[in-house]
C-alpha cells in the first residue's frame, strides 16, 4: 500500500526545508496569506483551498501545483530541450507547428 503525503504534510515539509526554520508568520508576510489560513492548511483539516492560494504556495515553495494537489509525487517538472527528446524531425515539426489536433476522429 502506497502512502501519500497530505497537503498539510507537504506544506510543513516545504516550510521546514526552506531557509532553515521558517515560522508561519514569515511565510504569511512573504505570501500575503493569513497565518490562520496557513495553520489550517498545515493542520490537515478538511478545508477547501482556492486555486489562488495553491498558485501562491507553489510559486513561493518553487514546486508544481500538481504536487500540492497530489496529482504527482514530483515537486517540479523539468523542461527538457527539444533536441534531447530523441524525436524524429517530423515529430519536432508537428510540435513546433502547434496545429496538433488531439480530438478523436
C-alpha positions in Angstrom: 0.0 0.0 0.0 1.4 3.4 -1.0 1.2 6.2 1.5 0.9 9.7 0.1 1.6 12.9 1.9 -1.3 15.2 2.6 -1.3 18.8 1.6 -0.6 19.8 5.2 2.4 17.4 5.5 3.8 18.7 2.2 3.5 22.3 3.3 5.1 21.6 6.7 7.9 19.8 5.0 8.5 22.5 2.4 8.5 25.2 5.0 11.0 23.3 7.2 13.3 22.7 4.2 13.2 26.3 3.1 15.6 28.6 4.8 16.0 26.6 7.9 13.3 27.2 10.5 10.7 29.4 8.9 7.8 30.2 11.1 4.3 30.7 9.7 4.4 34.4 10.3 7.4 34.6 8.0 5.6 32.7 5.3 2.4 34.7 5.8 4.3 38.0 5.4 6.1 36.8 2.3 3.0 35.4 0.6 0.1 37.6 1.8 -1.8 34.6 3.2 -3.0 34.9 6.8 -1.3 32.9 9.5 -4.7 31.3 10.4 -5.2 30.1 6.8 -1.7 28.7 6.8 -2.3 27.0 10.1 -5.5 25.4 8.7 -3.7 24.3 5.6 -0.8 22.7 7.5 -3.2 21.3 10.1 -4.6 18.7 7.7 -8.1 20.0 8.2 -10.5 19.1 5.5 -10.8 22.6 4.1 -11.3 24.0 0.6 -8.2 25.6 -0.9 -8.6 28.3 -3.5 -6.6 28.0 -6.7 -5.1 31.4 -6.0 -3.6 30.1 -2.7 -2.3 27.0 -4.3 -0.7 29.1 -7.0 0.9 31.4 -4.4 2.1 28.4 -2.4 3.5 26.7 -5.4 5.4 29.8 -6.5 6.7 30.5 -3.0 8.0 27.0 -2.5 9.0 26.5 -6.1 7.0 23.4 -6.6 4.3 22.4 -9.1 0.6 22.9 -8.3 0.1 19.3 -9.3 2.5 18.3 -6.5 0.4 20.2 -3.9 -2.8 18.9 -5.3 -1.5 15.3 -5.0 -1.6 14.6 -8.7 2.1 13.8 -8.9 4.9 13.0 -6.5 7.3 15.2 -8.5 7.8 18.5 -6.9 8.9 20.1 -10.2 8.5 19.5 -13.8 11.8 19.7 -15.7 11.9 21.4 -19.0 13.9 19.4 -21.5 15.4 20.9 -24.6 13.6 19.6 -27.7 16.8 18.2 -29.3 17.3 15.9 -26.2 13.9 14.2 -26.6 15.2 12.0 -29.5 12.2 12.8 -31.7 12.2 12.5 -35.4 12.4 15.6 -37.5 8.8 15.1 -38.5 7.6 14.9 -34.9 9.6 18.1 -34.0 8.0 19.9 -36.9 4.5 18.9 -35.7 5.2 20.1 -32.2 6.6 23.4 -33.4 3.7 23.9 -35.8 1.3 24.0 -32.8 -1.5 22.7 -35.0 -1.8 19.3 -33.4 -5.4 18.0 -33.1 -5.7 15.6 -30.3 -9.5 15.1 -30.7 -10.7 11.7 -31.7 -11.9 11.3 -35.3 
